[in-house]
């Protein structure tokens, strides 16, 4: 695959020798730094769709030997360009809400910083001191307290629904509730507050907008649709929608979703991010703790446990790790077609894999002659051609 032009400078490229497509890098994730390093992901390719903190994921996966494809599916609008946020802030200051729901630490900090930049910081601080503040989790609580405010409750499971539930349990009838959104409007939770008798204001400290380089995203879509990656990571629900939308513009949304259902693993940072994937019929990996470091660990553990296969063949032990095959001390990388065929043969080592089954794995192979050529390419790519045996008039099998 040809490496496209990226926003990385030479120094960043040296730090990310396996990163095919990347952009800006941010500070390291403490959880990710605590992870044991080593080339345990050698042979695997991972797609990163996030904008903010994408460097944390890229660094962690590259440090473990993976190749990373990066293209933000959505990006956060620059705060200095966000006149809507300033208008929301003025409304909060003027109305002095009784209750403020804080959903993300990043969003709250960004809100306070934007207010300071607009000369509204002190007035916003007074409005927050007047309100009962409910926070979604410990990170949001830390941001609120770092800004000099106290909170009245925290949702232990870090879900917006639970946070809104805390606010409702404390009484919202006839009260004005300001909700800090996290990138998009959670209509269901806002409706819950209104149904409980609250008047609702919303504040959007950051808004998701389309990526600046959509051609870069198109290349990532094509790679996922062709099953040329092992895992796609998502850290926000809008990123799922952005990826599928980009695929739709290319006429590839059907094949993209099919790839995520069968062959490419989706990994979501938490249940909110996982929801649009589940709606598509995709079952993603979701860590128990909704943190970047936990997402990294979940992906690493999944690939190490399920992505590495060792089979004792009649010719000796064969180890498959992602797209790498090791046999008799020699390691080779397989292209997508031969890799798919080998995976089919490895599904039941020694059993006959029919020609029809193998054709299903090769949508580009329209006839049996093309299949025979594909088998020939697989044999040529393997360190030992005799690892794959022909079963006359039936198909092929791994020589075990």
Secondary structure, DSSP 8 states (H G I E B T S, - for coil): ------S--HHHHHHTTTEEE--------HHHHHS--SSTTTT-EEEE--STTHHHHHHHHHHTT-EEEE--SSEE--GGG-HHHHHHHHHHHHH--SEEEE--HHHHHHHHHHHHHTT-HHHHHHHHHHSEEEESSHHHHHHHHHTT---SEE-TT--HHHHHHHHHHT--TT-EEEEE-SBS--HHHHHHHHHTT-EEEEE-S-BEE--S-HHHHHHHHHHHHTT--SEEEESSHHHHHHHHHHHHHTT-HHHHHHHHHTTSEEEESSHHHHHHHHHTT---EE-SS-SHHHHHHHHHHHHHHHSEEEEEETTEEEEEETTEEEETTEEEE--HHHHHHHHHHHHTTTS-EEHHHHHHH-TT--SHHHHHHHHHHHHHHSS-GGGEEEETTTEEEE--
